[in-house]
Structures are given as structure tokens and as C-alpha cells.
């Protein structure tokens, strides 16, 4: 009877372990697939977080403000610069 109970306990533990491992594997595949699908959102976020960790939040905000100013100036020049210089 003791061996039978130990066998039942072993079966239950392996069943439980299999379900836990399967759930972890399923969630990890789901998470990786989500990260691959939405890389264009997560990659800049990861880069900003790593820059904030490396250089500090104030310097990263200053870099972002400078980048936005430079890009807006370039966009304004592209829009308002005359295409043909003859007129």
C-alpha cells in the first residue's frame, strides 16, 4: 500500500510539474512573439531606459529635446525651402 501511495504521489507530482513547465513555456513563447511583433514600440523604449540608466534622466531628456528641435528644424527647412531657386 505504501508503494502504491508513493507511485500515486510521483504521478501527481510529475503531472503538476509538467503543467507548470508547460504553462511557463507557453507564456514565454507568447511573450517573445509579442515582443517580436511590436519591436518598433519596445526597442526605442528599451533604448531610452538603458540610456536613462547609463546617463541619467536629465541628460536623456536634454538629448530628446535637442533631437526634437533638430528634427523640427529639418522638417521646417524641408517644407519651406524653395524647390527651384529660379523664382
DSSP file (Angstrom, degrees, kcal/mol; ACC not computed):
  #  RESIDUE AA STRUCTURE BP1 BP2  ACC     N-H-->O    O-->H-N    N-H-->O    O-->H-N    TCO  KAPPA ALPHA  PHI   PSI    X-CA   Y-CA   Z-CA
    1    1 A X     >        0   0    0      0, 0.0     4,-2.2     0, 0.0     5,-0.2   0.000 360.0 360.0 360.0 -36.4    0.0    0.0    0.0
    2    2 A X  H  >  +     0   0    0      2,-0.2     4,-2.3     1,-0.2     5,-0.2   0.905 360.0  49.1 -65.7 -41.0    2.9    2.4    0.7
    3    3 A X  H  > S+     0   0    0      2,-0.2     4,-2.4     1,-0.2    -1,-0.2   0.899 110.2  51.7 -65.8 -39.7    4.4    1.7   -2.7
    4    4 A X  H  > S+     0   0    0      2,-0.2     4,-2.3     1,-0.2    -2,-0.2   0.922 110.6  47.6 -62.5 -43.9    1.1    2.4   -4.3
    5    5 A X  H  X S+     0   0    0     -4,-2.2     4,-2.4     2,-0.2    -2,-0.2   0.882 111.7  50.7 -65.2 -38.4    0.7    5.7   -2.5
    6    6 A X  H  X S+     0   0    0     -4,-2.3     4,-2.5     2,-0.2    -1,-0.2   0.888 109.7  50.4 -66.0 -37.7    4.2    6.7   -3.4
    7    7 A X  H  X S+     0   0    0     -4,-2.4     4,-2.5     2,-0.2    -2,-0.2   0.911 111.2  48.4 -65.8 -41.3    3.5    5.9   -7.1
    8    8 A X  H  X S+     0   0    0     -4,-2.3     4,-2.5     2,-0.2    -2,-0.2   0.904 111.9  49.6 -63.4 -41.1    0.4    8.0   -6.9
    9    9 A X  H  X S+     0   0    0     -4,-2.4     4,-2.6     2,-0.2    -2,-0.2   0.915 111.5  48.7 -64.1 -42.2    2.3   10.8   -5.3
   10   10 A X  H  X S+     0   0    0     -4,-2.5     4,-2.6     2,-0.2     5,-0.2   0.908 111.4  49.9 -64.0 -42.1    5.0   10.6   -8.0
   11   11 A X  H  X S+     0   0    0     -4,-2.5     4,-2.3     1,-0.2    -2,-0.2   0.926 112.6  47.2 -62.4 -43.6    2.4   10.6  -10.8
   12   12 A X  H  X S+     0   0    0     -4,-2.5     4,-2.7     2,-0.2    -2,-0.2   0.914 112.5  49.0 -64.5 -42.4    0.7   13.6   -9.3
   13   13 A X  H  X S+     0   0    0     -4,-2.6     4,-2.8     2,-0.2    -2,-0.2   0.906 112.5  47.2 -66.3 -40.4    4.0   15.5   -8.9
   14   14 A X  H  X S+     0   0    0     -4,-2.6     4,-2.4     2,-0.2    -1,-0.2   0.877 112.5  50.7 -67.5 -35.8    5.1   14.8  -12.4
   15   15 A X  H  X S+     0   0    0     -4,-2.3     4,-2.1    -5,-0.2    -2,-0.2   0.935 113.5  44.8 -63.6 -45.7    1.7   15.8  -13.7
   16   16 A X  H  X S+     0   0    0     -4,-2.7     4,-2.4     2,-0.2    -2,-0.2   0.910 113.2  50.2 -64.6 -43.4    1.9   19.1  -11.7
   17   17 A X  H  X S+     0   0    0     -4,-2.8     4,-2.7     1,-0.2     5,-0.2   0.896 109.8  51.8 -62.3 -40.5    5.5   19.7  -12.8
   18   18 A X  H  X S+     0   0    0     -4,-2.4     4,-2.4     1,-0.2    -1,-0.2   0.896 110.6  47.5 -63.8 -40.1    4.5   19.1  -16.5
   19   19 A X  H  X S+     0   0    0     -4,-2.1     4,-2.4     2,-0.2    -2,-0.2   0.893 112.7  48.6 -69.1 -38.3    1.7   21.6  -16.2
   20   20 A X  H  X S+     0   0    0     -4,-2.4     4,-2.4     2,-0.2    -2,-0.2   0.935 114.5  45.2 -65.6 -45.6    3.9   24.2  -14.6
   21   21 A X  H  X S+     0   0    0     -4,-2.7     4,-2.5     1,-0.2    -2,-0.2   0.904 113.6  50.8 -64.9 -40.2    6.6   23.8  -17.2
   22   22 A X  H  X S+     0   0    0     -4,-2.4     4,-2.6    -5,-0.2    -2,-0.2   0.901 110.7  48.3 -63.9 -41.1    4.1   23.8  -20.0
   23   23 A X  H  X S+     0   0    0     -4,-2.4     4,-2.7     2,-0.2     5,-0.2   0.922 112.7  47.8 -65.7 -43.7    2.5   27.0  -18.7
   24   24 A X  H  X S+     0   0    0     -4,-2.4     4,-2.2     2,-0.2    -2,-0.2   0.909 113.7  48.0 -63.2 -41.3    5.9   28.7  -18.3
   25   25 A X  H  X S+     0   0    0     -4,-2.5     4,-2.3     2,-0.2    -2,-0.2   0.914 112.4  48.9 -65.0 -43.3    6.9   27.6  -21.8
   26   26 A X  H  X S+     0   0    0     -4,-2.6     4,-2.3     1,-0.2    -2,-0.2   0.924 112.9  46.7 -62.5 -45.1    3.6   28.8  -23.3
   27   27 A X  H  X S+     0   0    0     -4,-2.7     4,-2.5     1,-0.2    -1,-0.2   0.869 111.8  50.9 -67.5 -35.7    3.8   32.2  -21.6
   28   28 A X  H  X S+     0   0    0     -4,-2.2     4,-2.5    -5,-0.2     5,-0.2   0.905 111.4  47.5 -68.7 -39.5    7.4   32.7  -22.7
   29   29 A X  H  X S+     0   0    0     -4,-2.3     4,-2.4     2,-0.2    -2,-0.2   0.910 113.5  49.0 -65.1 -40.8    6.6   31.8  -26.3
   30   30 A X  H  X S+     0   0    0     -4,-2.3     4,-2.0    -5,-0.2    -2,-0.2   0.908 112.8  47.5 -63.3 -42.6    3.6   34.2  -26.1
   31   31 A X  H  X S+     0   0    0     -4,-2.5     4,-2.4     2,-0.2    -2,-0.2   0.909 112.9  47.5 -66.8 -43.2    5.8   37.0  -24.6
   32   32 A X  H  X S+     0   0    0     -4,-2.5     4,-2.5     2,-0.2    -2,-0.2   0.904 111.9  50.6 -65.9 -40.6    8.6   36.5  -27.2
   33   33 A X  H  X S+     0   0    0     -4,-2.4     4,-2.2    -5,-0.2    -1,-0.2   0.889 110.7  49.4 -63.5 -38.2    6.1   36.5  -30.0
   34   34 A X  H  X S+     0   0    0     -4,-2.0     4,-2.2     2,-0.2    -2,-0.2   0.905 111.1  49.4 -66.1 -41.4    4.5   39.7  -28.7
   35   35 A X  H  < S+     0   0    0     -4,-2.4    -2,-0.2     1,-0.2     7,-0.2   0.892 112.3  47.9 -64.8 -39.1    8.0   41.4  -28.4
   36   36 A X  H >< S+     0   0    0     -4,-2.5     3,-0.9     1,-0.2    -1,-0.2   0.883 112.6  48.9 -69.3 -37.0    8.9   40.4  -31.9
   37   37 A X  H 3< S+     0   0    0     -4,-2.2     3,-0.3     1,-0.2    -2,-0.2   0.876 120.3  35.4 -70.2 -36.5    5.5   41.6  -33.3
   38   38 A X  T >X S+     0   0    0     -4,-2.2     4,-2.0     1,-0.2     3,-1.1  -0.229  74.2 130.2-112.2  43.4    5.8   45.0  -31.5
   39   39 A X  H <>  +     0   0    0     -3,-0.9     4,-2.7     1,-0.3     5,-0.3   0.824  66.2  65.7 -65.8 -31.0    9.5   45.6  -31.8
   40   40 A X  H 34 S+     0   0    0     -3,-0.3     4,-0.3     1,-0.2    -1,-0.3   0.700 110.5  37.0 -68.1 -17.9    9.0   49.1  -33.2
   41   41 A X  H <> S+     0   0    0     -3,-1.1     4,-1.1    -6,-0.1    -2,-0.2   0.823 120.9  42.8 -94.4 -42.1    7.5   50.1  -29.8
   42   42 A X  H  X S+     0   0    0     -4,-2.0     4,-2.7    -7,-0.2     5,-0.2   0.831 105.3  61.4 -78.5 -32.4    9.7   48.1  -27.4
   43   43 A X  H  X S+     0   0    0     -4,-2.7     4,-2.4     2,-0.2     5,-0.2   0.943 107.9  42.1 -64.4 -48.7   13.1   48.7  -29.0
   44   44 A X  H  > S+     0   0    0     -5,-0.3     4,-2.7    -4,-0.3    -1,-0.2   0.880 114.7  53.2 -63.9 -33.4   13.0   52.5  -28.5
   45   45 A X  H  X S+     0   0    0     -4,-1.1     4,-2.3     2,-0.2    -2,-0.2   0.918 110.4  46.0 -64.8 -42.7   11.6   52.1  -25.1
   46   46 A X  H  X S+     0   0    0     -4,-2.7     4,-2.5     2,-0.2    -2,-0.2   0.890 113.1  50.6 -66.2 -39.3   14.4   49.7  -24.1
   47   47 A X  H  X S+     0   0    0     -4,-2.4     4,-2.4    -5,-0.2    -2,-0.2   0.921 111.5  47.8 -65.0 -43.1   17.0   52.1  -25.6
   48   48 A X  H  X S+     0   0    0     -4,-2.7     4,-2.4     2,-0.2    -2,-0.2   0.902 112.6  48.6 -64.8 -40.5   15.6   55.1  -23.7
   49   49 A X  H  X S+     0   0    0     -4,-2.3     4,-2.1     2,-0.2    -1,-0.2   0.917 112.5  47.8 -65.8 -42.1   15.5   53.1  -20.4
   50   50 A X  H  X S+     0   0    0     -4,-2.5     4,-2.3     2,-0.2    -2,-0.2   0.881 112.5  49.3 -68.1 -36.0   19.1   51.9  -20.9
   51   51 A X  H  X>S+     0   0    0     -4,-2.4     4,-3.3     2,-0.2     5,-0.6   0.898 110.2  51.3 -66.1 -39.6   20.2   55.5  -21.8
   52   52 A X  H  X5S+     0   0    0     -4,-2.4     4,-1.3     1,-0.2    -2,-0.2   0.875 112.0  47.0 -65.5 -35.8   18.4   56.8  -18.7
   53   53 A X  H  <5S+     0   0    0     -4,-2.1    -2,-0.2    -5,-0.2    -1,-0.2   0.903 118.4  41.7 -69.2 -40.0   20.2   54.2  -16.6
   54   54 A X  H  <5S+     0   0    0     -4,-2.3    -2,-0.2    -5,-0.2    -3,-0.2   0.922 133.1  15.8 -75.2 -44.1   23.6   55.0  -18.1
   55   55 A X  H  <5S-     0   0    0     -4,-3.3     4,-0.3     1,-0.2    -3,-0.2   0.593 108.5-103.7-110.7 -12.6   23.5   58.8  -18.3
   56   56 A X     X< -     0   0    0     -4,-1.3     4,-1.6    -5,-0.6    -1,-0.2  -0.095  31.5 -88.3  99.7 155.7   20.7   59.8  -16.0
   57   57 A X  H  > S+     0   0    0      1,-0.2     4,-2.5     2,-0.2     5,-0.2   0.869 120.2  55.3 -72.0 -36.9   17.2   61.1  -16.7
   58   58 A X  H  > S+     0   0    0      1,-0.2     4,-2.2     2,-0.2    -1,-0.2   0.915 109.7  45.3 -65.9 -42.2   18.0   64.8  -17.1
   59   59 A X  H  > S+     0   0    0     -4,-0.3     4,-2.4     2,-0.2    -1,-0.2   0.866 112.7  51.3 -70.7 -33.6   20.7   64.2  -19.7
   60   60 A X  H  X S+     0   0    0     -4,-1.6     4,-2.5     2,-0.2    -2,-0.2   0.908 110.6  48.8 -67.9 -40.4   18.4   61.8  -21.7
   61   61 A X  H  X S+     0   0    0     -4,-2.5     4,-2.4     2,-0.2    -2,-0.2   0.896 111.0  50.6 -64.3 -38.7   15.6   64.4  -21.6
   62   62 A X  H  X S+     0   0    0     -4,-2.2     4,-2.4     2,-0.2    -2,-0.2   0.912 110.6  49.3 -63.8 -41.1   18.0   67.1  -22.8
   63   63 A X  H  X S+     0   0    0     -4,-2.4     4,-2.5     2,-0.2    -2,-0.2   0.910 111.1  49.7 -63.4 -41.2   19.1   64.8  -25.6
   64   64 A X  H  X S+     0   0    0     -4,-2.5     4,-2.5     2,-0.2    -2,-0.2   0.899 110.3  49.9 -65.1 -40.0   15.5   64.1  -26.6
   65   65 A X  H  X S+     0   0    0     -4,-2.4     4,-2.5     2,-0.2    -1,-0.2   0.919 112.2  48.2 -64.1 -42.8   14.7   67.9  -26.6
   66   66 A X  H  X S+     0   0    0     -4,-2.4     4,-2.6     2,-0.2    -2,-0.2   0.910 111.7  49.4 -63.9 -41.2   17.7   68.5  -28.8
   67   67 A X  H  X S+     0   0    0     -4,-2.5     4,-2.5     2,-0.2    -2,-0.2   0.913 111.7  48.7 -64.2 -41.9   16.7   65.7  -31.2
   68   68 A X  H  X S+     0   0    0     -4,-2.5     4,-2.4     2,-0.2    -2,-0.2   0.906 112.3  49.0 -65.2 -40.9   13.2   67.1  -31.4
   69   69 A X  H  X S+     0   0    0     -4,-2.5     4,-2.3     2,-0.2    -2,-0.2   0.928 112.8  46.9 -63.7 -44.3   14.4   70.6  -32.0
   70   70 A X  H  X S+     0   0    0     -4,-2.6     4,-2.4     1,-0.2    -2,-0.2   0.912 114.0  47.6 -64.8 -42.2   16.8   69.4  -34.8
   71   71 A X  H  X S+     0   0    0     -4,-2.5     4,-2.3     2,-0.2    -1,-0.2   0.884 112.0  49.3 -68.3 -37.3   14.2   67.3  -36.4
   72   72 A X  H  X S+     0   0    0     -4,-2.4     4,-2.5     2,-0.2    -1,-0.2   0.885 111.7  49.6 -68.7 -36.5   11.6   70.0  -36.3
   73   73 A X  H  X S+     0   0    0     -4,-2.3     4,-2.5     2,-0.2    -2,-0.2   0.921 111.8  48.3 -65.2 -43.0   14.1   72.5  -37.8
   74   74 A X  H  X S+     0   0    0     -4,-2.4     4,-2.2     2,-0.2    -2,-0.2   0.893 112.4  49.1 -64.3 -38.7   14.9   70.0  -40.6
   75   75 A X  H  X S+     0   0    0     -4,-2.3     4,-2.1     2,-0.2    -2,-0.2   0.909 111.0  49.7 -66.7 -41.4   11.2   69.4  -41.3
   76   76 A X  H  X S+     0   0    0     -4,-2.5     4,-2.8     1,-0.2     5,-0.2   0.904 111.5  48.9 -63.9 -40.3   10.6   73.2  -41.4
   77   77 A X  H  X S+     0   0    0     -4,-2.5     4,-1.8     1,-0.2    -1,-0.2   0.893 110.9  50.6 -65.7 -38.6   13.5   73.6  -43.8
   78   78 A X  H  < S+     0   0    0     -4,-2.2    -1,-0.2    -5,-0.2    -2,-0.2   0.871 116.1  41.8 -66.4 -35.2   12.2   70.8  -46.0
   79   79 A X  H  < S+     0   0    0     -4,-2.1    -2,-0.2     1,-0.1    -1,-0.2   0.934 124.6  32.1 -78.0 -45.7    8.8   72.3  -46.1
   80   80 A X  H  < S+     0   0    0     -4,-2.8     2,-0.3    -5,-0.2    -2,-0.2   0.543  88.9 105.3 -95.6  -7.3    9.6   76.0  -46.6
   81   81 A X  S  < S-     0   0    0     -4,-1.8     2,-0.1    -5,-0.2    -4,-0.0  -0.571  80.7-111.1 -72.9 131.1   12.8   75.8  -48.6
   82   82 A X        -     0   0    0     -2,-0.3    -1,-0.1     1,-0.1     3,-0.1  -0.401  19.4-148.7 -67.1 136.7   12.1   76.7  -52.2
   83   83 A X  S    S+     0   0    0      1,-0.2     2,-0.5    -2,-0.1    -1,-0.1   0.934  85.5  37.6 -74.0 -46.3   12.4   73.8  -54.6
   84   84 A X    >   -     0   0    0      1,-0.1     3,-0.6     2,-0.0    -1,-0.2  -0.921  68.9-156.8-108.7 132.6   13.5   75.7  -57.6
   85   85 A X  T 3  S+     0   0    0     -2,-0.5    -1,-0.1     1,-0.2    -3,-0.0   0.327  77.0  84.2 -88.6   8.7   15.9   78.6  -57.0
   86   86 A X  T 3         0   0    0      1,-0.2    -1,-0.2     0, 0.0    -2,-0.0   0.760 360.0 360.0 -82.6 -25.2   15.0   80.4  -60.2
   87   87 A X    <         0   0    0     -3,-0.6    -1,-0.2     0, 0.0    -2,-0.1   0.488 360.0 360.0 -84.4 360.0   11.9   82.2  -58.9
